[in-house]
Amino acid sequence: MEETYLLNYPGVKKKILAGGKGPMPHFPPGTKLVFHFQTLLDNFERTVIDDSRKAKAKVPMEIFVGKMFKMEVWETLLTSMRIGEVSEFWCDAVHTGLYPIVSKGMRLIAQGKDPLEGQRHTCGMGNMFHYNTTGWPELDELMRTPQALIFIMELIQVGDPFSYKRESWIMDKDEKMKEVPSLHLQGNALVRQGHFREAAKKYQEAVVLLRIVLSKEMPGDEDYIAVDRLITPLVLNYCQCMLELEEYYEVLEHTSDLIHKHKDCVKAYYKRAKAHAAVWNEKEAKRDFNMVAHLDITLAPLVHKELRFLADRLKEKYWEEKEKYWNCLEQEEKEGKKEEEEKEDEEGKKEKDGERGVL
């Protein structure tokens, strides 16, 4: 078929190699596009730079519409295609400048490596100029001499934005905020069923979403304060699950973080006190229990009960350790006596042998 220029996108020519099937898909933001691709140099040999079918992983590529993929032109190319269509696109150098960075990342992922490993906190081009090389000569050449490239693409699948579990980085702020209450309710339901590990994961997912939102808000603003308030009950629920799972040091870490930010968080002090008590930190446990009673006088009876229970456990532990200590001493004495008896027997035997020798 003849090459045609994509409308409203200068510097791109399209040639359909195999027609797709069905009507033209709809591509709302968040749509997942699954495709295979080849990248070729625009030379006489049409040298192949990358081929997703021949890569180590041999899995199709995925991008999401409207999610700032570095090769923005790819989104334009793919959204001009039908499912099953195979097309060849010629793209001017103005659209391919970042391809070496994208290719490097895809190659590292195929090798099971982190595509961002070793990078400084700067833009992709800045990282390339800092390190001077991508690690692949053909990509270094493209960095030195930006040029037109040919992309042969096959659109395999178009996923509805709501047909799959969306990763947090794909969601916008509103989507993250809508997902949090659902995760909270799922966690609560799992707690009622006694599935504390699974519940903790739900609370943790919700906290991660909120912290991503929080990172983009201005500290002290109303939105920042509102989001921060949503995090506290989720972290407390997570800590309660960790108490049930007897992962006490995890509780100590997260409750201490909460108390550092919210000095009057009674529930955080209470859960931290329980964790301290569980790992025999008597002084710290008493301090936190007393703080609970100081912050909320209505909880004084509960604190008194917890302190009495802690005292009983400490007393029990004392007698257990004392018994172990005396048992160890008795065992050492028995072993010492046994060694002395064996030594005396050996010396007596030597004396008898000596007397026989004299006779």
ZALUMVEX-681530 format. One record per residue (C-alpha): residue in three letters; x, y negated, z; residue number from 1. Coordinates in Angstrom, 1 decimal. Example, Ala and Ser with C-alpha at 12.3 -4.5 7.8 and 13.67 -1.06 7.14 Angstrom:
REM ZALUMVEX-681530
+------+--------+--------+--------+-----+
: rest :     px :     py :     pz :  nr :
+------+--------+--------+--------+-----+
:  ALA :   12.3 :    4.5 :    7.8 :   1 :
:  SER :   13.7 :    1.1 :    7.1 :   2 :
+------+--------+--------+--------+-----+
END
This chain:
REM ZALUMVEX-681530
+------+--------+--------+--------+-----+
: rest :     px :     py :     pz :  nr :
+------+--------+--------+--------+-----+
:  MET :    0.0 :    0.0 :    0.0 :   1 :
:  GLU :    1.1 :   -3.6 :   -0.5 :   2 :
:  GLU :    2.7 :   -5.6 :    2.2 :   3 :
:  THR :    0.5 :   -8.3 :    3.8 :   4 :
:  TYR :    1.2 :  -11.1 :    6.1 :   5 :
:  LEU :   -0.6 :  -10.9 :    9.5 :   6 :
:  LEU :   -2.9 :  -13.9 :    9.7 :   7 :
:  ASN :   -1.9 :  -16.6 :   12.2 :   8 :
:  TYR :    1.4 :  -14.9 :   12.9 :   9 :
:  PRO :    4.2 :  -16.1 :   10.6 :  10 :
:  GLY :    7.3 :  -14.0 :   10.1 :  11 :
:  VAL :    5.5 :  -10.7 :   10.2 :  12 :
:  LYS :    4.6 :   -8.4 :    7.3 :  13 :
:  LYS :    2.5 :   -5.3 :    7.5 :  14 :
:  LYS :    2.3 :   -2.2 :    5.3 :  15 :
:  ILE :   -0.2 :    0.5 :    6.2 :  16 :
:  LEU :    1.4 :    4.0 :    5.6 :  17 :
:  ALA :   -1.5 :    6.1 :    6.9 :  18 :
:  GLY :   -5.0 :    4.8 :    7.6 :  19 :
:  GLY :   -6.5 :    5.2 :   11.0 :  20 :
:  LYS :  -10.0 :    6.4 :   11.9 :  21 :
:  GLY :  -13.1 :    4.8 :   13.2 :  22 :
:  PRO :  -13.9 :    1.1 :   13.7 :  23 :
:  MET :  -11.4 :   -1.5 :   14.8 :  24 :
:  PRO :  -10.9 :   -1.1 :   18.6 :  25 :
:  HIS :  -11.6 :   -3.8 :   21.1 :  26 :
:  PHE :   -8.5 :   -5.0 :   23.0 :  27 :
:  PRO :   -9.6 :   -6.8 :   26.2 :  28 :
:  PRO :   -6.8 :   -7.7 :   28.7 :  29 :
:  GLY :   -5.5 :   -4.7 :   30.6 :  30 :
:  THR :   -6.2 :   -2.3 :   27.7 :  31 :
:  LYS :   -3.6 :    0.5 :   27.6 :  32 :
:  LEU :   -2.0 :    1.1 :   24.2 :  33 :
:  VAL :   -0.2 :    4.4 :   23.7 :  34 :
:  PHE :    2.0 :    4.7 :   20.6 :  35 :
:  HIS :    5.1 :    6.2 :   19.0 :  36 :
:  PHE :    7.6 :    3.9 :   17.2 :  37 :
:  GLN :   10.7 :    3.8 :   15.1 :  38 :
:  THR :   13.0 :    0.8 :   14.9 :  39 :
:  LEU :   15.0 :    0.3 :   11.7 :  40 :
:  LEU :   17.6 :   -2.2 :   10.5 :  41 :
:  ASP :   16.5 :   -4.2 :    7.4 :  42 :
:  ASN :   19.3 :   -2.9 :    5.3 :  43 :
:  PHE :   19.7 :   -0.6 :    2.3 :  44 :
:  GLU :   20.2 :    2.5 :    4.5 :  45 :
:  ARG :   17.3 :    1.5 :    6.8 :  46 :
:  THR :   19.4 :    2.6 :    9.7 :  47 :
:  VAL :   17.3 :    4.0 :   12.6 :  48 :
:  ILE :   18.1 :    2.3 :   15.9 :  49 :
:  ASP :   15.4 :    3.9 :   18.1 :  50 :
:  ASP :   12.8 :    6.7 :   17.7 :  51 :
:  SER :   10.4 :    7.5 :   20.5 :  52 :
:  ARG :    9.9 :   11.0 :   19.1 :  53 :
:  LYS :   13.6 :   11.8 :   19.3 :  54 :
:  ALA :   14.3 :   10.2 :   22.6 :  55 :
:  LYS :   15.2 :   12.4 :   25.5 :  56 :
:  ALA :   11.8 :   12.1 :   27.2 :  57 :
:  LYS :    9.9 :   12.5 :   23.9 :  58 :
:  VAL :    6.8 :   10.8 :   25.3 :  59 :
:  PRO :    4.9 :    8.0 :   23.7 :  60 :
:  MET :    5.4 :    4.4 :   24.7 :  61 :
:  GLU :    2.8 :    2.5 :   26.7 :  62 :
:  ILE :    2.1 :   -1.2 :   27.0 :  63 :
:  PHE :   -0.9 :   -3.1 :   28.5 :  64 :
:  VAL :   -2.5 :   -6.0 :   26.6 :  65 :
:  GLY :   -1.9 :   -9.4 :   28.2 :  66 :
:  LYS :    0.7 :   -8.2 :   30.7 :  67 :
:  MET :    3.7 :  -10.1 :   29.5 :  68 :
:  PHE :    5.6 :   -7.3 :   27.8 :  69 :
:  LYS :    9.0 :   -8.7 :   26.7 :  70 :
:  MET :    8.4 :   -7.9 :   23.0 :  71 :
:  GLU :    5.3 :  -10.0 :   22.7 :  72 :
:  VAL :    5.1 :   -9.3 :   18.9 :  73 :
:  TRP :    4.5 :   -5.6 :   19.6 :  74 :
:  GLU :    1.1 :   -6.4 :   21.2 :  75 :
:  THR :    0.2 :   -8.4 :   18.1 :  76 :
:  LEU :    1.3 :   -5.5 :   15.8 :  77 :
:  LEU :   -0.6 :   -2.8 :   17.7 :  78 :
:  THR :   -3.8 :   -4.8 :   18.1 :  79 :
:  SER :   -4.0 :   -5.1 :   14.3 :  80 :
:  MET :   -4.2 :   -1.3 :   14.0 :  81 :
:  ARG :   -6.9 :    1.4 :   14.3 :  82 :
:  ILE :   -6.4 :    4.6 :   16.3 :  83 :
:  GLY :   -4.4 :    7.1 :   14.3 :  84 :
:  GLU :   -3.0 :    4.5 :   12.0 :  85 :
:  VAL :    0.6 :    4.5 :   11.0 :  86 :
:  SER :    2.0 :    1.1 :    9.8 :  87 :
:  GLU :    5.3 :   -0.4 :    9.0 :  88 :
:  PHE :    6.0 :   -4.0 :   10.2 :  89 :
:  TRP :    8.8 :   -6.3 :    9.0 :  90 :
:  CYS :    9.5 :   -8.9 :   11.7 :  91 :
:  ASP :   11.7 :  -11.9 :   11.3 :  92 :
:  ALA :   14.6 :  -12.5 :   13.7 :  93 :
:  VAL :   12.5 :  -15.1 :   15.6 :  94 :
:  HIS :   10.4 :  -12.2 :   17.0 :  95 :
:  THR :   13.2 :   -9.7 :   17.6 :  96 :
:  GLY :   15.7 :  -11.6 :   19.8 :  97 :
:  LEU :   14.8 :   -9.7 :   23.0 :  98 :
:  TYR :   14.7 :   -6.3 :   21.3 :  99 :
:  PRO :   18.2 :   -5.2 :   22.6 : 100 :
:  ILE :   17.1 :   -5.8 :   26.2 : 101 :
:  VAL :   13.8 :   -3.9 :   25.7 : 102 :
:  SER :   15.7 :   -1.0 :   23.9 : 103 :
:  LYS :   18.3 :   -0.9 :   26.7 : 104 :
:  GLY :   15.5 :   -0.6 :   29.3 : 105 :
:  MET :   13.7 :    2.2 :   27.4 : 106 :
:  ARG :   16.9 :    4.1 :   27.0 : 107 :
:  LEU :   17.8 :    3.9 :   30.7 : 108 :
:  ILE :   14.3 :    5.0 :   31.6 : 109 :
:  ALA :   14.6 :    8.0 :   29.2 : 110 :
:  GLN :   17.8 :    8.9 :   31.1 : 111 :
:  GLY :   15.9 :    8.7 :   34.5 : 112 :
:  LYS :   17.7 :    5.5 :   35.5 : 113 :
:  ASP :   16.4 :    2.2 :   36.9 : 114 :
:  PRO :   16.2 :   -0.2 :   33.9 : 115 :
:  LEU :   16.9 :   -3.1 :   36.3 : 116 :
:  GLU :   19.9 :   -1.5 :   38.1 : 117 :
:  GLY :   22.8 :   -3.9 :   38.5 : 118 :
:  GLN :   21.0 :   -6.9 :   37.2 : 119 :
:  ARG :   21.2 :  -10.3 :   38.8 : 120 :
:  HIS :   18.1 :  -12.2 :   39.6 : 121 :
:  THR :   17.8 :  -14.1 :   36.4 : 122 :
:  CYS :   16.2 :  -13.8 :   33.0 : 123 :
:  GLY :   17.0 :  -10.9 :   30.6 : 124 :
:  MET :   19.1 :  -13.0 :   28.3 : 125 :
:  GLY :   21.0 :  -14.3 :   31.3 : 126 :
:  ASN :   21.9 :  -10.8 :   32.4 : 127 :
:  MET :   23.1 :  -10.0 :   28.9 : 128 :
:  PHE :   25.4 :  -13.0 :   28.7 : 129 :
:  HIS :   26.7 :  -12.2 :   32.2 : 130 :
:  TYR :   27.7 :   -8.6 :   31.5 : 131 :
:  ASN :   28.5 :   -9.2 :   27.7 : 132 :
:  THR :   27.3 :   -5.7 :   26.8 : 133 :
:  THR :   24.2 :   -3.5 :   26.8 : 134 :
:  GLY :   26.3 :   -0.4 :   26.9 : 135 :
:  TRP :   25.4 :    0.6 :   23.3 : 136 :
:  PRO :   27.4 :   -0.9 :   20.3 : 137 :
:  GLU :   24.4 :   -1.1 :   18.0 : 138 :
:  LEU :   22.4 :   -3.1 :   20.5 : 139 :
:  ASP :   25.5 :   -5.3 :   21.2 : 140 :
:  GLU :   25.6 :   -6.1 :   17.5 : 141 :
:  LEU :   22.0 :   -7.1 :   17.5 : 142 :
:  MET :   22.7 :   -9.4 :   20.5 : 143 :
:  ARG :   25.6 :  -11.0 :   18.6 : 144 :
:  THR :   23.7 :  -11.3 :   15.3 : 145 :
:  PRO :   19.9 :  -11.6 :   15.7 : 146 :
:  GLN :   18.2 :  -10.3 :   12.6 : 147 :
:  ALA :   15.0 :   -9.1 :   11.1 : 148 :
:  LEU :   13.9 :   -5.6 :   12.2 : 149 :
:  ILE :   11.4 :   -3.0 :   10.9 : 150 :
:  PHE :    9.0 :   -1.3 :   13.3 : 151 :
:  ILE :    7.1 :    1.8 :   12.2 : 152 :
:  MET :    4.3 :    2.4 :   14.6 : 153 :
:  GLU :    1.6 :    5.0 :   15.2 : 154 :
:  LEU :   -1.3 :    4.0 :   17.5 : 155 :
:  ILE :   -2.2 :    7.2 :   19.4 : 156 :
:  GLN :   -4.7 :    6.0 :   22.0 : 157 :
:  VAL :   -6.5 :    2.9 :   23.2 : 158 :
:  GLY :   -7.4 :    3.2 :   26.9 : 159 :
:  ASP :  -10.3 :    1.3 :   28.3 : 160 :
:  PRO :   -9.1 :   -1.0 :   31.2 : 161 :
:  PHE :  -11.5 :    0.7 :   33.6 : 162 :
:  SER :  -10.8 :    4.3 :   32.5 : 163 :
:  TYR :   -7.6 :    4.9 :   34.5 : 164 :
:  LYS :   -6.1 :    4.0 :   37.9 : 165 :
:  ARG :   -4.4 :    0.7 :   37.3 : 166 :
:  GLU :   -1.0 :    0.1 :   38.7 : 167 :
:  SER :   -0.6 :   -2.9 :   41.0 : 168 :
:  TRP :    1.6 :   -4.8 :   38.6 : 169 :
:  ILE :   -1.1 :   -4.6 :   35.9 : 170 :
:  MET :   -3.8 :   -6.2 :   38.1 : 171 :
:  ASP :   -4.4 :   -9.9 :   38.3 : 172 :
:  LYS :   -5.1 :  -11.6 :   41.6 : 173 :
:  ASP :   -8.9 :  -11.1 :   41.5 : 174 :
:  GLU :   -8.5 :   -7.4 :   40.6 : 175 :
:  LYS :   -6.1 :   -6.9 :   43.5 : 176 :
:  MET :   -8.4 :   -8.7 :   46.0 : 177 :
:  LYS :  -11.4 :   -6.6 :   44.8 : 178 :
:  GLU :   -9.4 :   -3.3 :   45.2 : 179 :
:  VAL :   -8.4 :   -4.0 :   48.8 : 180 :
:  PRO :  -11.9 :   -3.5 :   50.4 : 181 :
:  SER :  -12.3 :   -0.3 :   48.5 : 182 :
:  LEU :   -9.0 :    1.1 :   49.7 : 183 :
:  HIS :   -9.8 :   -0.1 :   53.3 : 184 :
:  LEU :  -13.1 :    1.9 :   53.2 : 185 :
:  GLN :  -11.5 :    4.9 :   51.7 : 186 :
:  GLY :   -8.9 :    4.9 :   54.5 : 187 :
:  ASN :  -11.6 :    4.6 :   57.2 : 188 :
:  ALA :  -13.5 :    7.6 :   55.7 : 189 :
:  LEU :  -10.3 :    9.7 :   55.7 : 190 :
:  VAL :   -9.7 :    8.7 :   59.4 : 191 :
:  ARG :  -13.1 :   10.0 :   60.3 : 192 :
:  GLN :  -12.3 :   13.3 :   58.6 : 193 :
:  GLY :   -9.0 :   13.5 :   60.5 : 194 :
:  HIS :   -6.9 :   13.1 :   57.4 : 195 :
:  PHE :   -4.5 :   10.6 :   58.9 : 196 :
:  ARG :   -1.6 :   10.9 :   56.4 : 197 :
:  GLU :   -3.9 :   10.3 :   53.4 : 198 :
:  ALA :   -5.6 :    7.4 :   55.2 : 199 :
:  ALA :   -2.3 :    5.8 :   56.0 : 200 :
:  LYS :   -1.5 :    5.8 :   52.3 : 201 :
:  LYS :   -4.7 :    4.0 :   51.5 : 202 :
:  TYR :   -4.0 :    1.3 :   54.1 : 203 :
:  GLN :   -0.5 :    1.0 :   52.8 : 204 :
:  GLU :   -1.6 :    0.6 :   49.2 : 205 :
:  ALA :   -4.0 :   -2.2 :   50.3 : 206 :
:  VAL :   -1.2 :   -4.0 :   52.2 : 207 :
:  VAL :    1.1 :   -3.8 :   49.2 : 208 :
:  LEU :   -1.6 :   -5.4 :   47.0 : 209 :
:  LEU :   -2.1 :   -8.2 :   49.5 : 210 :
:  ARG :    1.6 :   -8.9 :   49.9 : 211 :
:  ILE :    2.0 :   -9.2 :   46.2 : 212 :
:  VAL :   -0.8 :  -11.8 :   46.2 : 213 :
:  LEU :    0.7 :  -13.5 :   49.2 : 214 :
:  SER :    4.1 :  -13.8 :   47.5 : 215 :
:  LYS :    2.5 :  -16.0 :   44.9 : 216 :
:  GLU :    0.8 :  -18.3 :   47.4 : 217 :
:  MET :    2.3 :  -21.4 :   49.1 : 218 :
:  PRO :    3.0 :  -20.7 :   52.8 : 219 :
:  GLY :    0.6 :  -22.7 :   55.0 : 220 :
:  ASP :   -2.0 :  -23.1 :   52.3 : 221 :
:  GLU :   -5.6 :  -22.0 :   53.0 : 222 :
:  ASP :   -5.4 :  -19.1 :   50.5 : 223 :
:  TYR :   -2.1 :  -17.9 :   52.1 : 224 :
:  ILE :   -3.6 :  -17.9 :   55.6 : 225 :
:  ALA :   -6.7 :  -16.1 :   54.4 : 226 :
:  VAL :   -4.8 :  -13.4 :   52.7 : 227 :
:  ASP :   -2.4 :  -13.0 :   55.6 : 228 :
:  ARG :   -5.3 :  -12.4 :   57.9 : 229 :
:  LEU :   -6.5 :   -9.5 :   55.8 : 230 :
:  ILE :   -3.1 :   -7.8 :   56.1 : 231 :
:  THR :   -3.2 :   -7.6 :   60.0 : 232 :
:  PRO :   -6.1 :   -5.1 :   60.4 : 233 :
:  LEU :   -4.8 :   -2.9 :   57.7 : 234 :
:  VAL :   -1.4 :   -2.7 :   59.3 : 235 :
:  LEU :   -3.0 :   -2.0 :   62.6 : 236 :
:  ASN :   -5.0 :    0.9 :   61.1 : 237 :
:  TYR :   -1.9 :    2.2 :   59.5 : 238 :
:  CYS :   -0.1 :    2.1 :   62.9 : 239 :
:  GLN :   -3.0 :    4.0 :   64.5 : 240 :
:  CYS :   -2.6 :    6.8 :   61.8 : 241 :
:  MET :    1.1 :    6.9 :   62.6 : 242 :
:  LEU :    0.3 :    7.3 :   66.3 : 243 :
:  GLU :   -1.9 :   10.2 :   65.5 : 244 :
:  LEU :    0.9 :   11.7 :   63.4 : 245 :
:  GLU :    3.4 :   11.1 :   66.2 : 246 :
:  GLU :    5.6 :    8.9 :   64.0 : 247 :
:  TYR :    6.3 :    6.5 :   66.9 : 248 :
:  TYR :    9.3 :    4.6 :   65.5 : 249 :
:  GLU :    7.3 :    3.7 :   62.4 : 250 :
:  VAL :    4.7 :    2.2 :   64.8 : 251 :
:  LEU :    7.4 :    0.3 :   66.7 : 252 :
:  GLU :    8.7 :   -1.2 :   63.5 : 253 :
:  HIS :    5.4 :   -2.4 :   62.1 : 254 :
:  THR :    3.8 :   -3.6 :   65.4 : 255 :
:  SER :    7.0 :   -5.6 :   66.2 : 256 :
:  ASP :    6.7 :   -7.3 :   62.8 : 257 :
:  LEU :    3.1 :   -8.2 :   63.5 : 258 :
:  ILE :    3.9 :   -9.5 :   67.0 : 259 :
:  HIS :    6.7 :  -11.6 :   65.5 : 260 :
:  LYS :    4.2 :  -13.4 :   63.3 : 261 :
:  HIS :    1.2 :  -13.2 :   65.6 : 262 :
:  LYS :    2.2 :  -13.7 :   69.3 : 263 :
:  ASP :   -1.3 :  -13.1 :   70.6 : 264 :
:  CYS :   -2.2 :   -9.9 :   68.6 : 265 :
:  VAL :   -3.5 :   -7.8 :   71.5 : 266 :
:  LYS :   -4.0 :   -4.6 :   69.4 : 267 :
:  ALA :   -0.4 :   -4.8 :   68.2 : 268 :
:  TYR :    0.9 :   -5.0 :   71.8 : 269 :
:  TYR :   -1.3 :   -2.1 :   72.8 : 270 :
:  LYS :   -0.2 :    0.2 :   69.9 : 271 :
:  ARG :    3.4 :   -0.8 :   70.5 : 272 :
:  ALA :    3.0 :    0.0 :   74.2 : 273 :
:  LYS :    1.6 :    3.5 :   73.3 : 274 :
:  ALA :    4.6 :    4.1 :   71.0 : 275 :
:  HIS :    7.1 :    3.0 :   73.6 : 276 :
:  ALA :    5.5 :    5.2 :   76.2 : 277 :
:  ALA :    5.6 :    8.2 :   73.8 : 278 :
:  VAL :    9.4 :    7.9 :   73.3 : 279 :
:  TRP :   10.0 :    7.3 :   77.1 : 280 :
:  ASN :   10.8 :    3.5 :   76.8 : 281 :
:  GLU :    9.4 :    2.9 :   80.3 : 282 :
:  LYS :   10.4 :   -0.7 :   80.7 : 283 :
:  GLU :    9.2 :   -1.8 :   77.2 : 284 :
:  ALA :    5.9 :    0.1 :   77.5 : 285 :
:  LYS :    5.1 :   -1.5 :   80.9 : 286 :
:  ARG :    6.0 :   -4.9 :   79.5 : 287 :
:  ASP :    3.6 :   -4.5 :   76.5 : 288 :
:  PHE :    0.8 :   -3.0 :   78.5 : 289 :
:  ASN :    1.0 :   -5.9 :   81.0 : 290 :
:  MET :    0.9 :   -8.4 :   78.0 : 291 :
:  VAL :   -2.3 :   -6.7 :   76.8 : 292 :
:  ALA :   -3.9 :   -7.4 :   80.2 : 293 :
:  HIS :   -2.5 :  -10.9 :   80.2 : 294 :
:  LEU :   -4.0 :  -11.7 :   76.7 : 295 :
:  ASP :   -7.3 :  -10.0 :   77.4 : 296 :
:  ILE :   -8.3 :   -9.7 :   81.0 : 297 :
:  THR :  -11.3 :   -7.4 :   80.1 : 298 :
:  LEU :   -8.7 :   -4.8 :   79.1 : 299 :
:  ALA :   -7.1 :   -4.7 :   82.6 : 300 :
:  PRO :   -8.9 :   -1.4 :   83.6 : 301 :
:  LEU :   -7.7 :    0.2 :   80.4 : 302 :
:  VAL :   -4.1 :   -1.0 :   81.1 : 303 :
:  HIS :   -4.3 :    0.2 :   84.7 : 304 :
:  LYS :   -5.3 :    3.7 :   83.4 : 305 :
:  GLU :   -2.5 :    3.7 :   80.8 : 306 :
:  LEU :    0.1 :    2.7 :   83.4 : 307 :
:  ARG :   -1.1 :    5.4 :   85.8 : 308 :
:  PHE :   -1.0 :    8.0 :   83.0 : 309 :
:  LEU :    2.6 :    6.8 :   82.1 : 310 :
:  ALA :    3.7 :    7.1 :   85.7 : 311 :
:  ASP :    2.3 :   10.6 :   85.9 : 312 :
:  ARG :    4.1 :   11.6 :   82.7 : 313 :
:  LEU :    7.4 :   10.1 :   83.9 : 314 :
:  LYS :    7.0 :   11.9 :   87.2 : 315 :
:  GLU :    6.4 :   15.2 :   85.4 : 316 :
:  LYS :    9.3 :   14.5 :   83.1 : 317 :
:  TYR :   11.5 :   13.8 :   86.2 : 318 :
:  TRP :   10.7 :   17.2 :   87.8 : 319 :
:  GLU :   11.1 :   19.0 :   84.5 : 320 :
:  GLU :   14.5 :   17.5 :   83.9 : 321 :
:  LYS :   15.5 :   18.2 :   87.5 : 322 :
:  GLU :   14.4 :   21.8 :   87.2 : 323 :
:  LYS :   16.4 :   22.1 :   84.0 : 324 :
:  TYR :   19.4 :   20.6 :   85.7 : 325 :
:  TRP :   19.3 :   23.0 :   88.6 : 326 :
:  ASN :   18.8 :   25.9 :   86.2 : 327 :
:  CYS :   21.9 :   24.8 :   84.3 : 328 :
:  LEU :   23.9 :   24.6 :   87.6 : 329 :
:  GLU :   22.7 :   28.1 :   88.6 : 330 :
:  GLN :   23.7 :   29.4 :   85.2 : 331 :
:  GLU :   27.1 :   27.8 :   85.5 : 332 :
:  GLU :   27.6 :   29.3 :   89.0 : 333 :
:  LYS :   26.6 :   32.7 :   87.8 : 334 :
:  GLU :   29.0 :   32.5 :   84.8 : 335 :
:  GLY :   31.8 :   31.2 :   87.1 : 336 :
:  LYS :   31.3 :   34.1 :   89.6 : 337 :
:  LYS :   31.3 :   36.6 :   86.7 : 338 :
:  GLU :   34.5 :   35.2 :   85.4 : 339 :
:  GLU :   36.1 :   35.3 :   88.8 : 340 :
:  GLU :   35.0 :   38.9 :   89.3 : 341 :
:  GLU :   36.4 :   39.9 :   85.9 : 342 :
:  LYS :   39.6 :   38.1 :   86.7 : 343 :
:  GLU :   39.9 :   39.9 :   90.1 : 344 :
:  ASP :   39.2 :   43.3 :   88.5 : 345 :
:  GLU :   41.8 :   42.6 :   85.9 : 346 :
:  GLU :   44.4 :   41.6 :   88.5 : 347 :
:  GLY :   43.6 :   44.7 :   90.6 : 348 :
:  LYS :   44.0 :   46.9 :   87.6 : 349 :
:  LYS :   47.4 :   45.4 :   86.9 : 350 :
:  GLU :   48.5 :   46.0 :   90.5 : 351 :
:  LYS :   47.5 :   49.7 :   90.3 : 352 :
:  ASP :   49.4 :   50.1 :   87.0 : 353 :
:  GLY :   52.5 :   48.5 :   88.6 : 354 :
:  GLU :   52.4 :   50.9 :   91.6 : 355 :
:  ARG :   52.2 :   53.9 :   89.3 : 356 :
:  GLY :   55.2 :   52.6 :   87.5 : 357 :
:  VAL :   57.3 :   52.4 :   90.7 : 358 :
:  LEU :   56.4 :   56.0 :   91.7 : 359 :
+------+--------+--------+--------+-----+
END
